[in-house]
């Protein structure tokens, strides 16, 4: 049921962006699994018309795109840094093409809405919707940043990148020192024998 609602806006955008549908035609029959744990686990297949359909077979997907729920607003807003948070498994070329298409695919409901209520009201509704959407994205980002800072500074549940880098360097230094010590011990034991 959820997959049908998820596919509708994607296919709507593909119908209005013919370049994207044509691009997907070369992947007809390929499947992609979209995972947003623990919320979404959706498997789609590329259809003969360059759109997506639901796939419920038990076979492994050709490509899997996984990301955390906090990444979704950035992806919807086409924030370049959000795309870096997508984990790709399987057919990398297929996955990269899907990501490239999603970066450039725009869902524009204004023309369709204009058919029902007129162009000017449709434009104003679309503008208001975009402003509201951007406000939500900004709010979500601010809340995420606040929690991230709280968990790394006030209640350390998350390791700061600099601390992790320092720890890794120290661990590598200790490993190198142990290797040198092992070499010395082996040399001394050979001299004593």
Secondary structure as UniProt FT lines:
FT   HELIX           2..16
FT   HELIX           18..25
FT   TURN            26..29
FT   STRAND          31..36
FT   TURN            37..39
FT   STRAND          40..46
FT   TURN            48..49
FT   STRAND          52..54
FT   STRAND          63..66
FT   HELIX           69..71
FT   HELIX           72..76
FT   TURN            77..78
FT   HELIX           80..83
FT   TURN            84..85
FT   STRAND          87..90
FT   HELIX           92..104
FT   HELIX           110..117
FT   HELIX           119..149
FT   HELIX           150..154
FT   HELIX           161..192
//
